[in-house]
């Protein structure tokens, strides 16, 4: 297998999904010859916000940011009852600093963050400040029955190199002695256990390479070779994404942090590819206007850095009555703009084939979870079902192809208090 070949990329994806020491060993045997760039001991030079990934991300020719290709979500639980101790805080921070030392913040190194759930903060006597919008997860449509991720914390690892995310995971739990040549002198194994492990990938070519024999993708390999997502189109256009500054909490003890909603969504795309043509896929994903005007070529790369959805918002009811459909992006964007036209959510979604099922992991960053919930309500399109052609899931964007399996809400603190913080935002002890 040579670098960049489909067979090699398939192997790496499978290794990340499998995890463990054997997968890491096999991955290291097939790793690129280029060394992994090292991190830093100058911790104060790192960004104040854990979610500040954009400056370390690659971008396409239009300035659209591209997320690292391999990603792991570790939902972890404290191994003790009650709140964490001062000793726990020191241990956790020391374990996290191993990653800071070992890996540069880049695609070839490691981007990562940790967030904490509402249930974690319930371990303490005092509540979170009233300004922190972090409710328990709940069903966000009348037709979904998700399981709720209430584990104490979520650790998110991302890199273009499969060997990096696997080694970082092993280092966090003390299963390797060194990480990129850095001694693993502290780990999380005495403080946290892994309650759920999920993996995924994103990027041009990866969905097409992984579509065969996957539950949810029809026979015939319909996913376009150049698509970064299973549904066959680009997403995350720069002008349709919130800035990191916009989603950052501006004041209080968690200033510099953000909130993170993560949904895991099963995709059933047989009808998407077997019954719909390109015209109707564009209509359902973007808007009827996009389809009628021929705005989307192929996967939509021709759109540049802007999907053009803002010009389609005021006509949504007219589109529903004229074309019998409304677009997914058209619906959601109605609630995803503030009074000044700024986008509210920063979406960093990626695909998955965990358990042999075509799925989407959907992390969304915003100042408060209620902002995400409002966008999801608009995406449901329930307010449009008085139009005879629009049903709750049929002719209503892409809802008939998506099935929410998990939802979880997390507070991602600023880096200075990333290690088991109190609701008052107390920092960990010096380590």
VEXDREN-638247 format. One line per field, with one value per residue (C-alpha): residue number from 1; residue in three letters; x negated, z, y negated. Coordinates in pm, whole numbers. Each point is the difference from the previous one (the first is absolute). Example, Ala and Ser with C-alpha at 12.3 -4.5 7.8 and 13.67 -1.06 7.14 Angstrom:
pos = [1, 2]
code = [ala, ser]
east = [-1230, -137]
up = [780, -66]
north = [450, -344]
END
This chain:
pos = [1, 2, 3, 4, 5, 6, 7, 8, 9, 10, 11, 12, 13, 14, 15, 16, 17, 18, 19, 20, 21, 22, 23, 24, 25, 26, 27, 28, 29, 30, 31, 32, 33, 34, 35, 36, 37, 38, 39, 40, 41, 42, 43, 44, 45, 46, 47, 48, 49, 50, 51, 52, 53, 54, 55, 56, 57, 58, 59, 60, 61, 62, 63, 64, 65, 66, 67, 68, 69, 70, 71, 72, 73, 74, 75, 76, 77, 78, 79, 80, 81, 82, 83, 84, 85, 86, 87, 88, 89, 90, 91, 92, 93, 94, 95, 96, 97, 98, 99, 100, 101, 102, 103, 104, 105, 106, 107, 108, 109, 110, 111, 112, 113, 114, 115, 116, 117, 118, 119, 120, 121, 122, 123, 124, 125, 126, 127, 128, 129, 130, 131, 132, 133, 134, 135, 136, 137, 138, 139, 140, 141, 142, 143, 144, 145, 146, 147, 148, 149, 150, 151, 152, 153, 154, 155, 156, 157, 158, 159, 160, 161, 162, 163, 164, 165, 166, 167, 168, 169, 170, 171, 172, 173, 174, 175, 176, 177, 178, 179, 180, 181, 182, 183, 184, 185, 186, 187, 188, 189, 190, 191, 192, 193, 194, 195, 196, 197, 198, 199, 200, 201, 202, 203, 204, 205, 206, 207, 208, 209, 210, 211, 212, 213, 214, 215, 216, 217, 218, 219, 220, 221, 222, 223, 224, 225, 226, 227, 228, 229, 230, 231, 232, 233, 234, 235, 236, 237, 238, 239, 240, 241, 242, 243, 244, 245, 246, 247, 248, 249, 250, 251, 252, 253, 254, 255, 256, 257, 258, 259, 260, 261, 262, 263, 264, 265, 266, 267, 268, 269, 270, 271, 272, 273, 274, 275, 276, 277, 278, 279, 280, 281, 282, 283, 284, 285, 286, 287, 288, 289, 290, 291, 292, 293, 294, 295, 296, 297, 298, 299, 300, 301, 302, 303, 304, 305, 306, 307, 308, 309, 310, 311, 312, 313, 314, 315, 316, 317, 318, 319, 320, 321, 322, 323, 324, 325, 326, 327, 328, 329, 330, 331, 332, 333, 334, 335, 336, 337, 338, 339, 340, 341, 342, 343, 344, 345, 346, 347, 348, 349, 350, 351, 352, 353, 354, 355, 356, 357, 358, 359, 360, 361, 362, 363, 364, 365, 366, 367, 368, 369, 370, 371, 372, 373, 374, 375, 376, 377, 378, 379, 380, 381, 382, 383, 384, 385, 386, 387, 388, 389, 390, 391, 392, 393, 394, 395, 396, 397, 398, 399, 400, 401, 402, 403, 404, 405, 406, 407, 408, 409, 410, 411, 412, 413, 414, 415, 416, 417, 418, 419, 420, 421, 422, 423, 424, 425, 426, 427, 428, 429, 430, 431]
code = [unk, unk, unk, unk, unk, unk, unk, unk, unk, unk, unk, unk, unk, unk, unk, unk, unk, unk, unk, unk, unk, unk, unk, unk, unk, unk, unk, unk, unk, unk, unk, unk, unk, unk, unk, unk, unk, unk, unk, unk, unk, unk, unk, unk, unk, unk, unk, unk, unk, unk, unk, unk, unk, unk, unk, unk, unk, unk, unk, unk, unk, unk, unk, unk, unk, unk, unk, unk, unk, unk, unk, unk, unk, unk, unk, unk, unk, unk, unk, unk, unk, unk, unk, unk, unk, unk, unk, unk, unk, unk, unk, unk, unk, unk, unk, unk, unk, unk, unk, unk, unk, unk, unk, unk, unk, unk, unk, unk, unk, unk, unk, unk, unk, unk, unk, unk, unk, unk, unk, unk, unk, unk, unk, unk, unk, unk, unk, unk, unk, unk, unk, unk, unk, unk, unk, unk, unk, unk, unk, unk, unk, unk, unk, unk, unk, unk, unk, unk, unk, unk, unk, unk, unk, unk, unk, unk, unk, unk, unk, unk, unk, unk, unk, unk, unk, unk, unk, unk, unk, unk, unk, unk, unk, unk, unk, unk, unk, unk, unk, unk, unk, unk, unk, unk, unk, unk, unk, unk, unk, unk, unk, unk, unk, unk, unk, unk, unk, unk, unk, unk, unk, unk, unk, unk, unk, unk, unk, unk, unk, unk, unk, unk, unk, unk, unk, unk, unk, unk, unk, unk, unk, unk, unk, unk, unk, unk, unk, unk, unk, unk, unk, unk, unk, unk, unk, unk, unk, unk, unk, unk, unk, unk, unk, unk, unk, unk, unk, unk, unk, unk, unk, unk, unk, unk, unk, unk, unk, unk, unk, unk, unk, unk, unk, unk, unk, unk, unk, unk, unk, unk, unk, unk, unk, unk, unk, unk, unk, unk, unk, unk, unk, unk, unk, unk, unk, unk, unk, unk, unk, unk, unk, unk, unk, unk, unk, unk, unk, unk, unk, unk, unk, unk, unk, unk, unk, unk, unk, unk, unk, unk, unk, unk, unk, unk, unk, unk, unk, unk, unk, unk, unk, unk, unk, unk, unk, unk, unk, unk, unk, unk, unk, unk, unk, unk, unk, unk, unk, unk, unk, unk, unk, unk, unk, unk, unk, unk, unk, unk, unk, unk, unk, unk, unk, unk, unk, unk, unk, unk, unk, unk, unk, unk, unk, unk, unk, unk, unk, unk, unk, unk, unk, unk, unk, unk, unk, unk, unk, unk, unk, unk, unk, unk, unk, unk, unk, unk, unk, unk, unk, unk, unk, unk, unk, unk, unk, unk, unk, unk, unk, unk, unk, unk, unk, unk, unk, unk, unk, unk, unk, unk, unk, unk, unk, unk, unk, unk, unk, unk, unk, unk, unk, unk, unk, unk, unk, unk, unk, unk, unk, unk, unk]
east = [0, -137, 76, 335, 128, 365, -104, -231, 262, 253, -249, -60, 371, 51, -289, 147, 342, -147, -232, -226, -366, 12, 161, -257, -287, 134, 60, -352, -137, 184, -55, -153, -374, 41, -38, 294, -64, -59, 197, -126, -96, 104, 358, 77, -62, 293, 339, 211, 302, -5, 236, -236, -83, 44, -348, -143, 234, -66, 229, 101, -53, 305, -96, 240, -158, -56, 12, -264, 76, -3, 199, 76, 265, -65, 297, -154, 130, -162, -94, 103, 330, 37, -219, -361, -276, -292, -220, 227, -39, -378, -3, 237, -191, -330, 149, 129, -338, -152, 208, -105, -366, 28, 197, 3, 342, 42, 146, -322, -10, 310, 301, 200, 231, 187, 351, 217, 365, 281, -9, -369, 74, 279, -274, -66, 211, 7, 162, -151, 46, 345, -169, -125, 258, -63, 322, 24, 31, 353, 185, 10, 271, 336, -121, -336, -80, -374, -208, -146, -375, -27, -353, -210, -222, -73, -357, -20, -319, -65, -292, -74, -216, 173, -309, 20, 361, -56, -324, 153, 292, -238, -213, 301, 74, -356, -17, -328, -318, -69, 200, -195, -315, 142, 14, 353, -50, 369, 324, 375, 49, 31, 248, 211, 126, 127, 377, 30, -249, 102, -206, 30, -157, 58, -155, 18, -13, 40, 379, -22, -279, 202, 345, -12, 184, 111, 351, 174, -182, 165, -182, -180, -236, 208, -202, -205, -375, -72, 267, -109, 334, 225, 286, -218, -43, -234, 103, -148, -41, -202, 266, 266, -199, -27, -340, -179, 23, 378, 53, -233, 146, -97, 22, 23, -222, 17, -86, -198, 195, 299, 279, 1, 294, -86, 259, -61, 228, 65, 33, 225, -84, 150, 288, -230, -203, 240, 316, -129, -194, -254, 268, 212, -299, -106, 357, 23, -347, -31, 327, 238, -157, -341, 143, 206, -287, -259, -223, -166, -239, -96, -75, 33, -366, 97, 183, -336, 20, 376, 289, 221, 272, 63, 167, 249, 135, 286, 151, 23, 381, 37, -249, 196, 323, -154, -239, 145, -337, -212, -376, -191, -245, 281, 197, -288, -149, 317, -104, -375, -42, 9, 151, -320, -12, -280, 5, 50, -129, -344, 46, -282, 173, -159, 110, -20, 34, -4, 179, 20, 264, -17, 20, -79, -157, 118, -192, 135, -155, 202, 11, 297, 177, 335, -140, -59, 343, 165, -179, 105, 361, -15, -151, 298, 222, 304, 126, 24, 210, 322, -91, 157, -310, -230, 8, -196, -272, 96, -73, -146, -371, -201, 182, 120, -360, -134, 64, -145, -150, -182, -3, -230, -74, -338, -173, -348, -190, -287, -332, -109, 283, 38, -78, 309, 110, 249, 322, -170, -276, -278, -329, -187, -289, -343, -169]
up = [0, -87, 161, -107, -169, 54, 148, 249, 101, 49, 224, 207, 44, 115, 246, 157, 26, 166, 242, 254, 10, -298, -220, 106, -70, -346, -65, 102, -233, -286, 111, -236, 22, 84, 375, 201, 97, 372, 242, 254, 364, -29, 108, 26, -373, -76, -83, 298, -154, -43, -296, -186, -278, -306, 0, -7, -269, -368, -251, -362, -283, 110, 365, 124, 302, -16, 315, 67, -176, 299, 317, 329, 259, 350, 237, 345, 355, 333, 192, 336, 145, 77, -132, -112, 250, -19, -70, -290, -145, 14, -162, -279, -82, -3, -240, -230, -1, -140, -314, -6, 11, -242, -292, -190, -38, -369, -244, 8, 378, 220, 60, 308, 274, 310, 105, 304, 22, 215, 204, 75, 151, 211, 201, 172, 263, -187, -343, -315, -42, -136, -309, -109, -235, 50, 42, 7, -353, -123, -311, -244, -235, 45, -195, 161, 294, 61, 282, 206, 55, 365, 62, 205, -281, -372, -136, -373, -189, -365, -240, -364, 129, 133, 199, 189, 120, 99, 186, 173, 117, 131, 173, 176, 167, 68, -262, -152, 168, -244, -237, -297, 207, 309, 326, 112, 365, 86, -137, 59, 88, 374, -47, -306, -177, -358, -15, -379, -286, -345, -308, -338, -299, -236, -322, -374, -108, 341, -10, -350, 108, 301, -157, -104, 221, 244, 141, -125, -334, -300, -238, -297, 186, -62, 224, -230, 16, 89, 267, 361, 135, -68, -135, -292, 58, 166, 326, 245, -245, 172, -26, 137, 314, 323, 90, 301, 164, -44, 175, 288, 343, 66, 376, 332, 135, -328, -225, -294, -5, -203, 6, -215, -114, -160, -180, -154, -300, -197, -375, -224, -350, -226, -106, -9, -278, -158, -18, -18, -285, 37, -47, 288, 224, -43, 65, 323, 135, -99, -131, -297, -127, -13, -212, -230, -64, -45, 269, 109, -227, 116, 372, 16, -8, -253, 279, 134, 359, 15, -57, -98, 239, 153, -320, 22, 354, -61, -273, 195, 23, -364, -95, 201, -177, -347, 4, 274, 180, 234, 39, 304, 0, -82, 309, 248, -104, 105, 365, -60, -50, 257, -56, -171, -230, 185, -6, 351, -25, -84, -134, -12, -112, -132, -131, 165, -81, 362, 25, -379, -13, -201, 265, 59, 317, 25, 245, 10, 195, 122, 295, 149, -72, -48, -319, -142, 112, -179, -325, 32, 56, -320, -182, 106, -217, 215, -67, -372, 30, -41, -371, -140, -186, 305, 251, 321, -165, -368, -245, 303, -68, 74, 316, -156, -40, 350, 333, 320, 222, 266, 134, 258, 132, 134, 128, -150, 253, -91, 5, 337, 178, -238, 270, 205, 81, 269, -92, 127, -257, 244, -170, 67, 241, -145, -133]
north = [0, -344, -336, -141, 315, 102, 335, -170, -257, 279, 179, -313, -66, 358, -30, -315, 163, 310, -177, 166, 93, 237, -264, -259, 241, 81, -367, -95, 267, -172, -361, -256, -44, -370, -57, -122, -365, -43, -213, -248, -50, -365, 63, -371, -29, 229, -158, -101, 175, 377, -30, -237, 244, -219, -150, 353, 136, 30, -171, 50, -246, -202, -28, 267, 169, 374, 210, 270, 325, 241, -69, 177, -88, 139, -31, 47, 40, -79, 313, -150, -119, -367, -279, 48, -72, -239, 303, 97, -346, 15, 345, -99, -318, 189, 258, -273, -171, 318, -61, -367, 101, 289, -143, -326, -162, 80, 250, 202, -29, 0, -223, 88, -126, 116, -101, 76, 100, -143, 321, -54, -340, 152, 173, -333, -175, -331, -37, -144, -376, -88, -146, 343, 153, 374, 201, 377, 144, 66, 111, -292, 119, 172, 304, 85, 226, -42, 139, -283, -30, -99, 125, -242, -122, 22, 5, -74, 95, -94, 36, 73, 285, 309, 97, -331, 29, 363, -73, -305, 215, 265, -263, -152, 332, 113, 274, -125, -119, -281, -217, -134, 42, -174, 195, 80, -89, -40, 141, -3, 367, -62, -285, 82, 311, 9, 40, -20, -28, -127, -69, -161, -168, -291, -120, 33, 364, 163, 58, 147, 234, 120, 34, 367, 252, -272, 10, -315, -38, 170, 233, -148, -236, -316, -235, -228, 58, -363, -41, -63, 135, 300, -215, -106, -374, -245, -166, -247, -289, -274, -271, 237, 79, -198, -136, 144, -340, -5, 336, -86, -78, -361, -42, 181, 277, 195, -294, 133, 327, 113, 256, 311, 210, 334, 209, 341, 44, 318, -52, 210, -112, 267, -223, -305, 157, 251, -213, -358, -160, -281, -267, 129, 68, -363, -113, 200, -76, -367, -151, 20, -324, 165, 280, -222, -240, 275, -150, 326, 190, 348, -6, -380, -101, -269, -188, -118, -120, -68, 240, -293, 114, -344, -120, 287, -51, -245, 218, 325, 15, -102, 274, 256, -89, -23, 296, 220, 7, -209, 21, 119, -292, -240, 105, 11, -335, -182, 41, 0, -376, -278, -345, -115, 302, 179, 381, 143, 359, 138, 353, 256, 318, 318, 338, 342, 367, 119, 336, 15, -276, -322, -271, -364, -139, -360, -223, -354, -288, -298, -239, 182, 328, -176, -153, 348, 115, -295, 85, 364, -109, -206, 299, 213, -219, 74, -353, 85, 315, -198, -5, 320, 120, -29, 283, 27, 208, 22, -284, -176, -39, 315, 113, 325, 119, -85, 176, -144, 270, -208, -356, -156, -350, -111, -313, -37, -216, -230, 182, -142, 191, 294, 260, 97, -357, -93, -184, -316, 44, 81, 82, 324, -13, -68, 312]
END
